[in-house]
Amino acid sequence: MISTSDRESDIYEIYAEHRQRRERNQVAADWIIRSNQDRRLLPSDSTQGPDPELLKLHSRIEQAPVLGTTTVKIGAKQQFKKKQGCRQLTQRTAREAVLAVRTCEVQLKPPLRKGAKLTPITLRVVMAKEITAPAGEDPIEWILLTNLAVQNLDEALHLIALYCLRWQIEVFHKILKSGCRVEQAQFKTAQRLRPRIALQMVVAWRIHHVTLAGRACPDLPCGILFDPGEWKPVVVVLRGKGAETTEPTLAEMIHYLGQLGGHLNRKSDGPPGPQTIWRGMRRMHDFAILWQAWDKGP
């Protein structure tokens, strides 16, 4: 099992606990964590000269040789970033970014903690940094820390691919919280709460699966994900009586669910997102109940 986390998990005690659990032969998941702090390093045989910058994590990985490049699709984004002590709105254009990949092994210098003495930690660092960013935009840069053994380009690319999956976990949690409203449960005991959460996780997984499958394989028949008692009433409502004799493709069914969920399908709009699909599937289930009640089910 591999735990993948963003920059808020860049905590020294996490690395120390993982090593301690491994030394005690206890269960400990492998991990990939995006670097947040430019941590200090202990000197190594490869560190030459008194330059203190070479004893910093980000400078050390910048000095590592380039193993190769990879291309990733980057979506457009607006966000506020701190620049020179002020929050500024920055723009990121959608593009295919070419990233140079580097890796090296480092030994972190333990931070000072009141009442505790931490020991040095050895780990691997993988950097993926955009080579030619558009003018006026910051280059894409990921500095990933891991306990996994990464020695070559293929292993580094595999690690980057695992990190990229982290966003899908965030989307799943958003569906669970916003769509299924898992945080609004008012049960007072864990015994009653656990079955509810388990059921909602299945629902959230299906919504996420439908969204991703509709983008990955749109030309497949929708029957691979939907029962006839689900897609037929939707087709009748949106296309008229008799249309249920032709099974739509998965892309067409996603379009129908988006339409039921409020997707406007304008030229500038992207494909329906998970929240729109969730609203559309909720209406689809209402139609399915009526379809069964009229004895027109499969």
FENMO-V461676 format. One record per helix or strand. SS is the DSSP state (h for helix, s for strand). FROM is the first residue (numbers start at 1). LEN is the number of residues. If there is no record, write none. Layout:
SS;FROM;LEN  SS;FROM;LEN
//
This chain:
s;2;4  h;7;3  h;12;12  s;30;5  s;40;2  h;52;4  s;56;1  h;57;7  s;66;9  s;77;7  s;86;7  s;95;14  s;113;1  s;116;1  s;121;10  s;141;6  h;153;12  h;166;14  h;182;3  h;190;27  s;221;1  h;222;3  h;228;12  h;243;3  s;249;1  h;250;12  h;274;20
//
